[in-house]
Amino acid sequence: MIRLNSLKTTYLVLSLLPLVGSSAHAAEVASTVDSGNTTWILTSTVLVLFMTMPGLALFYGGLVRGRNVLSVLAQCAGIACIASLLWVAGLYSLAFKGTGAWIGNLDAAFLKGVTMDAVAPGTKIPEVLFVMFQMTFAIITPGLYVGAVVERMKFSAILLFSALWLILVYTPVTHWVWGGGWLQTMGVKDLAGGIVVHATAGVSALVLAVLIGKRRGFPAHPHAPHNPAMVFIGAAMLWVGWFGFNAGSQLSAGGAAAMTMLVTHLSACSAAMVWCLMERFRNGKVGLIGMVTGLVAGLATITPASGDVGPLGAICIGAIAAVVCYYAVSLIREKWHIDDSLDVFAVHGVGGILGTLLLAFFGQSALGGLGNVKEISTQLGIQAVGLGVTILWSALATVAIAYVVKAILGLRVTEEQEYEGMDRSEHGENAYPMEP
């Protein structure tokens, strides 16, 4: 009888072992993943996607003429879809897996091994969430240079160009700076993409605008924005979404994310007000589009520095961004007569480059920074090397990709299609019953 009870007890214990192991594993995962951090990055991911669709789409859509607004929305949507598929297929793995100095590997192609239980290295969030968060950056970055070639580049060409650009430009630079590559090892500071996002897209925008040529009538005839109210709505969405872009890049919920959010907001406000003052002195009036352009310049410029500067530094960076980007717009459009249609390089490219350099100064404790940077000359040299290589690579790769796409599909619509408007000629639809 005693032996029978002993056997029953042994059987019961053995039968419960898988459940005990499962519970222990679940407890281990639960203790590694922080629910607060996870909730914040889930929210940030939504905010960054919100920046592209609808934020960037409406911002750019309002700036073009009424006959081309749908083409801009379609380009933003198409890029979002193709970037997402490529990211999962292999670009995430190439950017964030492996120990190579220049590129990662394909160990996680199609997210092999990225299970619901996997935790992103160095964080307390699920890796699948990290994949999605970084995907939204891969979506918005090529969306930026759309603004340089609106109203004249084929829809098919922009999609093929963006696919190749993500493979050859965005993914390698992401690995260099964020994925354990040589620039990260060197000590480059770039919290949310002054180099990875704004420098790459801004430089490519300028090169692509030169290669594809000017719109009909530029610069003799102005191409006025057809809907300033839409521009404002899109800019407001970008402003809100940018908190996920910058503060979410801390990958945790806490004081660092809160400070990043604060300095992001302050830089935007400072830049918008200084831009307004310059417009007032030059034109006697303050335009809404000018105000929100300054706002975006402040957001782009604070992006790389938002994890290293304090409130005073953010206000100074925003003010400097407004002055430099304002004159960059004039230089490119009025002096060089380059039809970077929506001032992508002058605002995003120049802003990202400027902020990447200024963090070496305003990141210093003596200037109100958080003191997480090296001595000024050392950090400035590191930042300059990172920028120089990225700018050169982005420019060369853009030229090569553009010629490949031109040979396969052609880059530009015909004169007749451009005159008719790309909404009708490319998509067979009109945004409005009658164009304003």
C-alpha positions as CSV (number, residue, x, y, z in Angstrom):
1,M,0.0,0.0,0.0
2,I,2.8,2.3,0.9
3,R,4.7,1.5,-2.3
4,L,1.6,2.1,-4.4
5,N,1.1,5.6,-2.8
6,S,4.8,6.3,-3.5
7,L,4.4,5.4,-7.1
8,K,1.4,7.6,-7.4
9,T,3.3,10.5,-5.9
10,T,6.2,10.0,-8.2
11,Y,3.9,9.9,-11.3
12,L,2.2,13.0,-10.1
13,V,5.5,14.9,-9.7
14,L,6.8,13.8,-13.1
15,S,3.5,14.8,-14.8
16,L,3.8,18.3,-13.4
17,L,7.4,18.9,-14.4
18,P,6.6,20.3,-17.9
19,L,4.1,22.7,-16.3
20,V,6.7,23.8,-13.7
21,G,9.3,24.3,-16.5
22,S,6.8,26.3,-18.6
23,S,5.9,28.4,-15.6
24,A,9.5,29.0,-14.8
25,H,10.2,30.0,-18.4
26,A,7.2,32.4,-18.5
27,A,8.4,33.9,-15.2
28,E,11.9,34.4,-16.6
29,V,10.6,36.1,-19.7
30,A,8.2,38.3,-17.6
31,S,11.1,39.4,-15.4
32,T,13.2,40.3,-18.5
33,V,10.5,42.2,-20.4
34,D,9.4,45.4,-18.7
35,S,5.7,46.1,-19.2
36,G,6.1,49.9,-18.9
37,N,8.9,50.1,-21.4
38,T,7.0,47.8,-23.7
39,T,3.9,49.9,-23.5
40,W,5.8,53.1,-24.3
41,I,7.6,51.6,-27.3
42,L,4.3,50.2,-28.6
43,T,2.9,53.8,-28.4
44,S,6.1,55.2,-30.0
45,T,5.9,52.8,-32.9
46,V,2.4,53.9,-33.6
47,L,3.5,57.6,-33.4
48,V,6.4,57.1,-35.8
49,L,4.1,55.3,-38.4
50,F,1.7,58.2,-37.8
51,M,4.4,60.5,-39.0
52,T,4.5,59.0,-42.5
53,M,0.8,58.1,-42.9
54,P,-0.9,60.5,-42.6
55,G,1.6,63.1,-41.3
56,L,4.2,63.3,-44.0
57,A,1.7,62.4,-46.7
58,L,-0.6,65.4,-45.8
59,F,2.4,67.8,-45.3
60,Y,3.8,67.0,-48.7
61,G,0.4,66.6,-50.3
62,G,-0.6,70.2,-49.3
63,L,2.6,71.7,-50.7
64,V,2.1,70.4,-54.2
65,R,-0.5,71.6,-56.8
66,G,-3.9,70.1,-56.7
67,R,-3.4,68.0,-59.8
68,N,-0.6,66.1,-58.1
69,V,-1.8,65.6,-54.5
70,L,-2.9,61.9,-54.9
71,S,0.4,61.0,-56.4
72,V,2.2,62.1,-53.3
73,L,-0.1,60.2,-51.0
74,A,0.3,57.1,-53.2
75,Q,4.1,57.4,-53.1
76,C,4.1,57.6,-49.3
77,A,1.8,54.6,-49.0
78,G,3.7,52.5,-51.6
79,I,7.0,53.2,-49.9
80,A,5.5,52.2,-46.5
81,C,4.4,48.9,-47.9
82,I,7.6,47.9,-49.8
83,A,9.8,49.0,-46.9
84,S,7.9,46.9,-44.4
85,L,8.2,43.8,-46.6
86,L,11.9,44.3,-47.3
87,W,12.6,45.0,-43.6
88,V,11.1,41.6,-42.6
89,A,12.7,39.7,-45.5
90,G,16.2,40.6,-44.6
91,L,17.0,44.2,-44.0
92,Y,16.4,44.1,-40.2
93,S,18.8,41.2,-40.0
94,L,21.4,42.9,-42.1
95,A,21.1,46.1,-40.0
96,F,21.0,44.6,-36.5
97,K,22.4,41.0,-36.6
98,G,26.0,39.9,-36.7
99,T,29.2,41.5,-35.7
100,G,30.5,42.8,-39.0
101,A,31.9,46.4,-39.0
102,W,30.2,47.3,-42.3
103,I,27.1,45.1,-42.5
104,G,25.2,42.4,-40.5
105,N,24.1,39.0,-41.6
106,L,21.0,37.2,-42.7
107,D,20.6,34.9,-39.6
108,A,17.2,36.5,-38.9
109,A,15.9,36.7,-42.4
110,F,12.1,36.6,-42.4
111,L,12.5,37.0,-38.6
112,K,13.9,33.5,-38.1
113,G,14.4,33.1,-34.4
114,V,12.6,36.3,-33.5
115,T,9.9,34.7,-31.4
116,M,7.4,36.3,-29.0
117,D,9.6,35.3,-26.1
118,A,12.8,36.9,-27.6
119,V,14.1,40.0,-25.9
120,A,15.9,42.7,-27.9
121,P,19.5,42.9,-26.8
122,G,20.3,45.7,-24.4
123,T,16.6,46.4,-23.7
124,K,13.6,45.1,-21.8
125,I,11.2,45.0,-24.7
126,P,10.3,42.1,-27.0
127,E,12.5,41.8,-30.0
128,V,9.5,41.6,-32.3
129,L,8.5,45.0,-31.0
130,F,12.0,46.3,-31.6
131,V,11.7,45.0,-35.2
132,M,8.4,46.9,-35.7
133,F,9.7,50.1,-34.1
134,Q,12.8,50.1,-36.3
135,M,10.6,49.3,-39.3
136,T,8.8,52.6,-39.0
137,F,12.1,54.4,-39.3
138,A,12.8,52.4,-42.5
139,I,9.4,53.6,-43.7
140,I,9.7,57.3,-43.1
141,T,13.3,57.8,-44.2
142,P,12.8,57.1,-48.0
143,G,9.5,58.9,-47.7
144,L,11.4,62.1,-47.0
145,Y,13.2,62.4,-50.4
146,V,9.8,62.1,-52.2
147,G,9.5,65.8,-51.5
148,A,12.5,66.6,-53.8
149,V,11.0,65.0,-56.9
150,V,7.2,65.5,-56.5
151,E,5.1,66.3,-59.6
152,R,7.5,64.6,-62.0
153,M,9.0,61.2,-60.9
154,K,7.1,58.1,-62.0
155,F,5.4,56.1,-59.3
156,S,7.0,52.8,-60.4
157,A,10.4,54.5,-60.5
158,I,10.1,55.9,-57.0
159,L,9.2,52.4,-55.7
160,L,12.1,50.6,-57.4
161,F,14.5,53.4,-56.4
162,S,13.3,53.2,-52.8
163,A,13.7,49.4,-52.6
164,L,17.3,49.6,-53.9
165,W,18.0,52.7,-51.7
166,L,16.9,50.9,-48.6
167,I,19.2,47.9,-49.4
168,L,22.2,49.9,-50.4
169,V,22.0,53.1,-48.3
170,Y,19.7,52.9,-45.4
171,T,20.5,49.4,-44.1
172,P,24.3,49.7,-44.2
173,V,24.3,53.1,-42.5
174,T,21.8,51.8,-39.9
175,H,24.3,49.0,-39.1
176,W,27.2,51.4,-38.9
177,V,25.5,53.7,-36.4
178,W,23.0,51.6,-34.5
179,G,23.7,48.0,-35.2
180,G,27.1,47.6,-33.7
181,G,29.0,48.7,-36.8
182,W,32.2,50.7,-37.1
183,L,30.7,54.2,-36.5
184,Q,29.0,53.0,-33.3
185,T,32.3,51.5,-32.1
186,M,34.1,54.7,-32.9
187,G,31.7,56.6,-30.6
188,V,29.3,58.4,-33.0
189,K,26.3,59.8,-31.2
190,D,23.0,59.8,-33.1
191,L,20.0,59.0,-30.9
192,A,17.2,59.0,-33.5
193,G,18.6,59.6,-36.9
194,G,20.5,62.8,-37.7
195,I,22.9,60.6,-39.7
196,V,20.9,57.5,-40.3
197,V,17.7,59.3,-41.4
198,H,18.1,62.9,-42.2
199,A,21.6,63.0,-43.7
200,T,21.0,60.0,-45.9
201,A,17.6,61.1,-47.1
202,G,18.6,64.8,-47.4
203,V,21.7,64.2,-49.5
204,S,19.9,61.7,-51.7
205,A,17.1,64.2,-52.2
206,L,19.5,66.9,-53.4
207,V,21.3,64.5,-55.8
208,L,18.0,63.0,-57.1
209,A,16.6,66.5,-57.7
210,V,19.7,67.4,-59.8
211,L,19.6,64.1,-61.8
212,I,15.8,64.2,-62.6
213,G,15.8,67.9,-63.5
214,K,13.4,70.8,-62.8
215,R,9.7,70.9,-63.1
216,R,8.1,72.7,-66.0
217,G,8.4,76.5,-65.4
218,F,10.8,76.4,-62.5
219,P,12.1,78.8,-61.3
220,A,10.4,81.5,-63.5
221,H,6.8,80.4,-62.5
222,P,6.1,79.7,-58.8
223,H,4.5,76.3,-57.9
224,A,2.4,77.5,-55.0
225,P,1.1,75.1,-52.4
226,H,-2.5,74.2,-53.2
227,N,-3.7,73.7,-49.6
228,P,-1.8,75.4,-46.8
229,A,-4.3,74.1,-44.3
230,M,-3.4,70.5,-45.2
231,V,0.2,71.4,-44.8
232,F,-0.4,72.6,-41.3
233,I,-2.4,69.5,-40.4
234,G,0.4,67.3,-41.7
235,A,3.0,69.3,-39.8
236,A,1.0,69.1,-36.6
237,M,0.9,65.3,-37.0
238,L,4.7,65.2,-37.6
239,W,5.2,67.3,-34.5
240,V,3.2,64.9,-32.3
241,G,4.7,61.8,-34.0
242,W,8.2,63.1,-33.5
243,F,7.9,62.5,-29.7
244,G,7.7,58.8,-30.6
245,F,10.6,59.2,-33.0
246,N,13.0,60.8,-30.6
247,A,11.8,59.8,-27.1
248,G,10.9,56.3,-28.2
249,S,14.5,55.9,-29.4
250,Q,15.5,55.7,-25.7
251,L,13.8,52.3,-25.8
252,S,12.6,52.7,-22.3
253,A,10.1,54.7,-20.3
254,G,11.8,57.0,-17.8
255,G,13.7,60.2,-17.2
256,A,15.8,59.9,-20.3
257,A,12.7,59.6,-22.5
258,A,11.0,62.4,-20.7
259,M,14.0,64.8,-21.2
260,T,14.3,63.8,-24.8
261,M,10.6,64.6,-25.3
262,L,11.0,68.0,-23.6
263,V,14.1,69.1,-25.6
264,T,12.4,67.9,-28.9
265,H,9.4,70.2,-28.2
266,L,11.6,73.2,-27.2
267,S,13.7,73.0,-30.3
268,A,10.7,72.9,-32.5
269,C,9.1,75.9,-30.7
270,S,12.4,77.9,-30.8
271,A,12.9,77.2,-34.5
272,A,9.4,78.1,-35.5
273,M,9.6,81.5,-33.7
274,V,13.0,82.4,-35.1
275,W,11.8,81.5,-38.6
276,C,8.8,83.7,-38.1
277,L,11.0,86.6,-37.1
278,M,13.2,86.2,-40.2
279,E,10.1,86.1,-42.5
280,R,8.7,89.2,-40.8
281,F,12.0,91.1,-41.3
282,R,12.4,90.0,-44.9
283,N,8.8,90.0,-46.2
284,G,6.8,92.1,-43.7
285,K,4.5,89.1,-43.0
286,V,4.6,85.8,-41.3
287,G,3.4,82.9,-43.4
288,L,1.8,79.7,-41.9
289,I,3.9,77.5,-44.2
290,G,7.1,79.3,-43.2
291,M,6.2,78.8,-39.5
292,V,5.7,75.0,-39.9
293,T,8.8,74.7,-42.1
294,G,10.8,76.3,-39.3
295,L,9.1,73.9,-36.9
296,V,10.1,70.9,-38.9
297,A,13.7,72.2,-39.2
298,G,13.9,72.4,-35.4
299,L,12.6,68.9,-35.1
300,A,15.1,67.5,-37.7
301,T,18.0,69.3,-36.1
302,I,17.4,68.2,-32.5
303,T,16.9,64.6,-33.5
304,P,20.5,63.4,-33.3
305,A,21.2,65.5,-30.2
306,S,18.0,64.9,-28.3
307,G,19.5,62.3,-26.0
308,D,22.5,64.5,-25.0
309,V,21.3,68.1,-24.6
310,G,19.3,69.9,-21.9
311,P,16.5,72.5,-22.3
312,L,18.9,75.5,-22.9
313,G,20.8,73.6,-25.5
314,A,17.6,72.6,-27.3
315,I,16.4,76.2,-27.5
316,C,19.8,77.3,-28.9
317,I,19.8,74.4,-31.4
318,G,16.3,75.3,-32.6
319,A,17.3,78.9,-33.1
320,I,20.5,78.1,-35.0
321,A,18.5,75.5,-37.1
322,A,16.0,78.2,-38.2
323,V,18.7,80.6,-39.3
324,V,20.9,78.1,-41.1
325,C,18.0,76.2,-42.8
326,Y,16.2,79.4,-43.8
327,Y,19.3,80.6,-45.7
328,A,19.9,77.1,-47.1
329,V,16.4,77.2,-48.7
330,S,17.2,80.5,-50.3
331,L,20.6,79.3,-51.5
332,I,19.4,76.1,-53.1
333,R,16.2,77.5,-54.6
334,E,17.1,81.1,-55.5
335,K,20.9,81.0,-56.1
336,W,21.6,77.5,-57.3
337,H,18.1,77.0,-59.0
338,I,18.0,73.4,-57.9
339,D,14.4,72.2,-57.9
340,D,14.4,70.4,-54.6
341,S,10.7,71.0,-54.7
342,L,9.8,70.8,-51.0
343,D,13.2,71.8,-49.6
344,V,14.1,68.4,-48.3
345,F,17.8,68.9,-48.3
346,A,17.7,72.4,-46.9
347,V,15.4,71.4,-44.0
348,H,16.0,67.7,-43.3
349,G,19.5,67.3,-44.7
350,V,21.0,70.5,-43.4
351,G,19.1,70.1,-40.2
352,G,20.3,66.6,-39.5
353,I,23.9,67.5,-40.4
354,L,23.8,70.6,-38.2
355,G,22.3,68.8,-35.2
356,T,24.8,66.0,-35.5
357,L,27.7,68.5,-35.1
358,L,26.0,70.7,-32.5
359,L,25.6,67.9,-30.0
360,A,29.4,67.9,-29.5
361,F,28.9,71.4,-28.1
362,F,25.6,71.4,-26.4
363,G,26.0,67.9,-25.0
364,Q,28.7,69.3,-22.7
365,S,27.8,69.8,-19.0
366,A,29.1,73.4,-19.1
367,L,26.5,74.2,-21.8
368,G,23.6,72.5,-20.0
369,G,24.1,69.2,-21.6
370,L,23.9,65.8,-20.0
371,G,27.7,65.3,-20.1
372,N,27.5,62.0,-22.0
373,V,29.8,63.1,-24.8
374,K,33.6,63.3,-25.1
375,E,35.6,66.5,-25.0
376,I,34.3,68.9,-27.8
377,S,37.1,68.5,-30.3
378,T,37.2,64.8,-30.0
379,Q,33.4,64.3,-30.3
380,L,33.2,66.8,-33.1
381,G,35.8,64.9,-35.0
382,I,34.0,61.6,-34.5
383,Q,30.7,63.2,-35.6
384,A,32.3,64.8,-38.7
385,V,33.8,61.4,-39.8
386,G,30.5,59.7,-39.5
387,L,28.8,62.5,-41.5
388,G,31.5,62.6,-44.1
389,V,31.4,58.9,-44.9
390,T,27.6,58.8,-44.8
391,I,27.2,61.8,-47.1
392,L,29.7,60.5,-49.6
393,W,28.2,57.0,-49.6
394,S,24.6,58.3,-49.9
395,A,25.5,60.6,-52.9
396,L,27.4,57.9,-54.8
397,A,24.8,55.2,-54.2
398,T,22.0,57.5,-55.2
399,V,23.7,58.3,-58.6
400,A,24.2,54.6,-59.2
401,I,20.7,53.6,-58.2
402,A,19.1,56.4,-60.3
403,Y,20.9,55.3,-63.4
404,V,19.8,51.7,-62.9
405,V,16.2,52.7,-62.4
406,K,16.4,55.0,-65.4
407,A,17.6,52.2,-67.6
408,I,14.9,49.8,-66.4
409,L,11.8,52.0,-66.0
410,G,12.8,55.6,-66.7
411,L,12.7,58.2,-64.0
412,R,10.4,60.9,-65.2
413,V,6.9,61.2,-66.6
414,T,6.5,62.7,-70.1
415,E,5.8,66.4,-70.6
416,E,2.2,65.7,-71.5
417,Q,1.7,63.7,-68.2
418,E,3.4,66.4,-66.2
419,Y,1.1,69.0,-67.7
420,E,-2.0,66.9,-67.2
421,G,-1.0,66.2,-63.6
422,M,0.2,62.9,-62.1
423,D,-3.0,62.2,-60.3
424,R,-4.8,61.6,-63.6
425,S,-1.8,60.4,-65.8
426,E,-0.3,58.0,-63.2
427,H,-3.3,56.9,-61.1
428,G,-6.4,57.7,-63.2
429,E,-8.0,59.7,-60.4
430,N,-8.5,63.3,-59.3
431,A,-8.3,64.6,-55.7
432,Y,-10.8,67.3,-56.5
433,P,-13.7,67.7,-59.0
434,M,-12.1,70.9,-60.2
435,E,-8.5,71.8,-59.5
436,P,-8.1,75.1,-57.6
